Amino acid sequence: MTSHTWYLLLVLTVAIGLLIYLINSRLRIHPFIALIVVTIGTGLAAGEPVAKLTGSIEEGAGGTLGDIGLTLALGAMLGRLLSDSGATDAIAHAIVDRSSNRRLPWLVAAAAFVIGIPMFFEVGLIVLLPLIFSVARRLENDGATKGSPYVLLGVPAIAALSTLHGMVPPHPGPLTAMTGLHADLGLTLGVGIICSIPTVVLAGPVYARWIAPRLADVRPDPVLVAQFSGADHAEAAGTTTGASSIGQAEGTDTGTPQRAGVSTGLAVTSVLIPVALMLLRTLAETVLDESSTVRAALTFAGEPLVAMLAGFLFALGVTLVRGGRSGEATRSSLTDSLKSIAAILLIIGGGGAFKQVLQDSGIGDAIASAAEGAHLNVIVLGWLIALLLSLTTGSATVGIVSATGIVAPLIGTGGGLEASLLVVAIGAGSLGLNYVNHAGFWLVKESFGMDLTQAAKTQTVVQTLVSVMGLGMALLLSLLA
């Protein structure tokens, strides 16, 4: 390695330190602004010509948002429609109702796994709180469990929602990493699901059985429990302390309106349409000839934008025809859902700009040289960078987009299994050590009436288990491949 290579690595180190400082200092700079400032400073320090620097920023931000922005917007609207139409309630109750007490943690995890496919962590948790509280109150009254029934049922939901949010597209984090690493959509989706299932099992029902007796005194505010489990949970979400925490979370929204019932079959179909189309695309590209008309049609239908649009249109039809809601109310609800993702879109755009400047300034090549000389495992490196940046900035999105830009030069543009596993590892890394500088931590703490220690033993430990298990599964698949 030359002296210039060492200099570029020093520039990167200072840039990361500055990014952490700007976001966590007393100034509390918004992550988007911090990313843009650090990106400009990094480009100048690395010697990129000023005339080219602005072009790199525009290309990186525009290219990343072009790939992800529309898909993310459709995903946010799909999630809102599913909630408004009662689809998520139908799924949850169909899975959990009329089940034995011992199976309930597993079934709550299954419900959260399905609901978590199109929904952000915070939104999914608020949607599930009425189910968790009503079933937990039933267990509490029956004296059927040792320890806190709220922990017993809440932990599996937290594990499933966070795993899907961090490791499986079309969530914004994995989708961003997938785009930056040129990973195949269907392969990444399949690998993400394979890695997610054992991760959810261990961090969810298994850990819940162990920790619930040790947190026997955890019980939410009785008023909050009554509002969520007795009244319509949309009204409770707007009036309770725990639900108000959502307003502080990245990419979340609080204004869920009154919902009407929808059949379970339609509910499940609404959720699975995007996933099915993306998996069919991969299957078609694997088994059909390139000249096949069917392959061309399935490839088009499986594009993230088209797949999410199909799921959205189906859910829209369910809402308007079967849900009994007016077009005006639906349009207002969709407008509110888009407000919730503005911050995430800006951060993703800033991360794209940072990634492009690293590449154009030569820092990416310096990273590749250093990693080659040190013989670092790229999957572990991506996971570790995402973990540290997410921990220090309080933003999983910042951790993912920054880690993607840093490790992208190490795998080139070929995609393949390594790229998909790296997407999963980076997403898993962004989840670990979730503590007081993460909005989700406070949502869990306030919703379940926990103190800081109790919240750390649930939210922090669960998401760290998810993070470590995600890395372990990615490494295991890389060895077996």
N, C-alpha and C positions, 0 to 999 in steps of 0.2 A: 504494500500500500504506500502511495506517495504522500508527501506532505500536504498536497492539495486535498487528497481524499480525507486525511485526518481533519483538515480545516473544515470541510463540508460536514463531516460528522459532528464537529463541535458546534457548527451553526445549527444543525438539527437539534442537538441537545439543549442549546440555549433557547431555541424556538419553542420546544416543548415546555421548558421551565417557565418561559414568559406566558405561554398560553394558560398554564395552571395558575400562575400568579394573577393574571388579569381577571380570570373567572372567580377566583377565591379571595381576592384582596378586598379591602374595605370598599373599593369602588364597585365591586360586583358587576363587572362589565358583562353584557349579554354574550353568550357563547358565539353567536354569529359575528358580532363586532370584533370580539377577541380573535376569532379565526381569520377574519379579513386583515386585521392589523398585523397579526403574526405572519400571515402569508406574504404581505407586502414586504415586511422587514426581512423575512427569510430570503425572498427573491433578490432583494438588493444586496444583502450580506453575501449571498452565494455568487454574486457577480452576473446575474441575468440582466441583459440589457433592458433599460427602462421601457423602450418602445415595445419590447416583446412581453414584458411583465404583465401589462394590462391585458394583453391578448390571452396570456396563459390563464389569468384569473377568470376572464369571461368564458373562455373555452371550458375550463374545468367546472365552473358553477353551472353554466348553461347545459353542458353535456350531461352532467349528473342529474340535474333537475329534469332534463328532457327524457331521460330514461325512467326516472322514478316519480317525478312530481304528479303526473296525471294518474298513475297507478295508485299512489298513496291517497290522492283525493277521492278516487272511486272507492278505495278501501274504507276510508273514513265514512263516506256516505252509506256504503253497504252495511257497516257496523251499526250505524244509527237506524237504518231501516229495519234491521233485524231486531233491534231493541224496541223500536216503536210498534212494530207489528205484533209483538208478543212472541216472536220466533224463539228468542233465547230462553224465555220462560218455559215455552213448550218443550224445548230440548232438555232443559235442566230437570223439570218435573217428570218427564217421561223416563229419564234415566234413574232418578232417585226414589220416586214414589213407590210405595208397596215393597220396599226392600228391607232385609234384615239389618239390624243395627251394626253388626260386624262388617257388613259390606258397604256401609254408607261412605266411609272415607274413600274407598276405591271408586265408588260411583260418582261422588262429587268431583274427584280428579278426572274421571271420564267426561263428565259434563263440562268442566272447565277446559279440557283438552279440545273438545269440539267447538265450544264457544270462543276459545282463544285463537282459533284459526284466523278470523277476520278482525279481531278486536285488540286494541291496545290493552296493556296490563291493567291500568287504572280503571278504564271503562269496563273491562270484563269483570273486575272484582266488584265494582258497584252493582253491576247487573246481577251478580251471583249472591250478593249480601242478603237479599230477602230469602232466598232458598237456604243459605247457610244458617241464618238466624232462626228461621222457622223450624228447621229440622233440629238444630241444636237446642232450642227451647223445649222441643218435644222430648229429646233425650234427657235434658236436665230435669224436667218434671217427672220422668219415669225413673230417674236414678239409674239409667242403663249403662253408664260409662264411668270409668275411673278418670279423674282429672277433669279438665275443662272440655266440654263438648264443642265449644267455639273454636278452640285450638285444634281439636281433633278433625274438624271439618274445614277449618280455615286454611290450615297448612297445605292440604292437597290442592286446594284451589290456587293458592299462591304459587306452588311449585309448577302446576300445569300452565297457568297463565304466563308466568315469567319465562318458562322454557320455550313456549311457542313464540313469545314476543322477541326473544333474543336469538333463536336458533333456526327458525323456519320461515321462509318467504311465504306469502307476500308481505310480511311485516317490514317496516321501513329499514330497520337495522340490517337484517340479512339481505334484503333487496339491494341496499346500498353497497354492502360488501361484495355481493354477487356481481354487480355491475362493474365495480372497480377492479375486481379480480378476473373478469371475463369468464365467470363460472357458468356452466350450463344450468338453466333453470330447473328442468325436470330432475336432473341428477342431484342438484342441491336440495330440492324439495324432498326427494326420496331419502337422501343421506340424513337430512335434518330430522325427518320423522323417525328413522331407525335409531338415531342417537337420542331422540327425545323420549321414547317410550321407557327404556330402563332408567333414564334420568328422572322422569316424573315419578316412577314407582318408588325409587329410593328416597328422593327428596320430599315426596308427598306422603302417601299413606304409611310407608314404613317409618319415616321419621316422626310422623304425627302420632303414631302409636307409642313411640318412646317419649316424646316431649310432652304430650298432653297431661299425663299424671304429674309431671314435674312443674306444671303451670296451672295447678288446680284452681287458683283463685282468679284466673283471667275471666272476666265477664264484661261485655260491653255495657254502656249506660242502658238501664232498663227502658228509658223512654225511646232511645235509639232502636233497641230490639223490637219494641212494640210498633214503632213506626214502620220499620222495614218488614217485619213479619206479619203485621196485621193490616196496616193501611197500604195503599199503593206506594211502591218504593220510589217512584219518581218524585212524589211529594216529599217523602222523607229525605231524599237525596238533596233537595233544595233547602231543607230546614235544619239539618243536623250538623254537628261539628265534624264528625267523621267524614261525611259526604262532602263537606265544604273543602276538605283537603284536596279534592280533585281539581279544584280551580287553580291549584298551585302546580299541578303536574304538567309535564311536557306532553302536548298532544292529547289533552283530555277535555271533556266538556260536561257541563252539569245540567243542561236544560232538557232532560228527557221528558217528553210529554206522556199523557195518558195513553195506554195501549189496549188494543183489543186482542181477543184470542185468535190463534192460528193453529192449524193442525200440526201435529208433530212431523208428519211426512213432508209437508211443505217447508217446515222450519229446517229440517236436516238438509233438504235439497238446496235451500237458499245458501246454506253454509258451504256445502261441498261442491257446488258447481265450479267455482274458480279452481279448486284443487284438482278436480277430476279433469278439467280441460287441460291444465298444465301437465298432468301426468300422461294424458293421451298424446300430447305433443311429443313427449320423450319416447313413448312407445312407438309412435309412428316413425320418428326419425331413426329408431333402432331397427325396426323390422321391415319397413317399406322402402321401395326403390325411390331414388330422388326424383324420377319422372312421374311418380304416382300422383294422380289428382287428389286422392284421399289424403296422402301425406301432406300435400300443400295446404289443403283445407284445415287439417288438424294442427299443422304448424302455425297457421294464422290464428286459429281459435285458441291455441295455447299460449299465445303471447300474453304476458302479464296484463297489459292494458286491455286487450280484448276479453280475456278470461274474467277479469274483475268487472268489466262492463256487463258481461253476460250475467254474472251473479247479481250485480246491482239491478239490472233491468227485471230479472226474475223477482227479486225482493220488492222492487217498486210495484210490480203487478200484484204481488201478494198484499202489499200494504193498501193499495187503492181498491182492489176488488174484494179481498177477503177481510181486510182489517177494518174497513168501514171508516177510514179517515179521509178528510177532504184533501183536494189537491193543494189548496193554499196552506193548510197545516203541514202537509208533507214538505212543501217547498221551504217553508220557514224552518223546519227541522233540519233539512239538508244544508241550508245556509249556515245554521249554527254549527253543524258538524265540520264544515270547512274552516271555521274560525279556529277550531281546536288544533289544526295541524300547521298553522302558519309558522309557528316557532320552529317546528321540526323541519319544515321545508327550507327555512333560512339557514339552519345549522347544516343541513345536508348540502346545500349549495356552497356554503363556506368551506365545508370539508372537501368538496370537489375541487374548489379553487386551490386549496392547500395541497391536495394530491397532485394536481397538474403542475404547480410551481416546483414541487419536489422533483418531479420528473424532468421538467424543462431546464431546471437549473443545474442538473447533474448530481443532486443529492441522492436521487434514487439509485444511480449507478454506484455511488459511494457506499450506500447501504448494502447493495448486492455484493460488493467487493469485501466489505467487512464480514458479512455473514458467511461468505464462502471461505474466507480465511479462518474464521472461528468455528466452522462446522456446526452452526446453530440449526436446530430443527425449526423449520419455518412455521410449523403448526404451533409449537410451544411459544415461539417468538411472537406470533400474531396474538395469541391468547394473552400473553403476559403484558404486551403493550396496551391492549384494550382494557385489561383489568386495571392497570396502574392509572391510565388516563381517566377511566370512568370513576375510579375511587377518588382521584384528586380533583376532578372537575365537577363531580356530581351529575354528570350527564352521560348516559350510556351511548347516546347518539354521537357525542364528541369522541368517545372512546372508539367507537366502530369506524367512523369516517377517517379519523386520524390514523388508526392502526392499519386500515386498508391502504391508505396512501403510502405508509412507511414500508409495508411488506410487499406491495404489488410488484416492485421490480424483481423480487426474488423468484417469482414463478413465471414471468414473461406473460405472453398473451395466449398461451395454448389451452387454457382451461383444464378440463379433465377432472379426475377424481380428487387430485391434490388441491385444486382450487376450491372445489365444493367443500372438502373437509376443512380447509382454511376459513371459509365463510362461517361454518359452524363453530369453529374454535374461537374466532374473533367475536362472534355473537355471544358465545358462552363467557368469554373473558369480560365482556362489558357488564355482565350480570353480577359478578362476584363482589363480596365485601360491601353490599348495599347498606349504607348507614345514613347518618343524620343529614348528609348533604344531598340525599336523593328524595324526591317528592314521594315516591312510592313507599318509602319507609314511614313517613308521617301519615300517609293514608292508612296503612295497616295499623299503626300504633293507635291512632285516634278512633278508627272504626271499631276495633276490638277492645278498646279501653285499657291498653297496656301501658306500663311504664317503660322507660328506655331499656332497661335490662331485659324485660320480657319481649319487647319488640326485637331486640338484637338476637334473642334465642329463637325467634320465629323468622321474621323477614330476612335478617342478615344471614343467619345460618342456612336457611332454606335456599336462598339465592346463591350463596357460596357453594353449597352442595351441588346445585344445578350447574354452576360454573365449572367446578372440578370434574363432575361426571361428564359434562359435555366435552371437555378436553380429553378425558380418558377414553370416551367412545370414539372420538375423532382419531386419536392415536391408535386405538385398537383396529379400527377399520383400515387405517393406512398400513398397518402391519399385515393384515389379512389380504389386502388387495394385491 
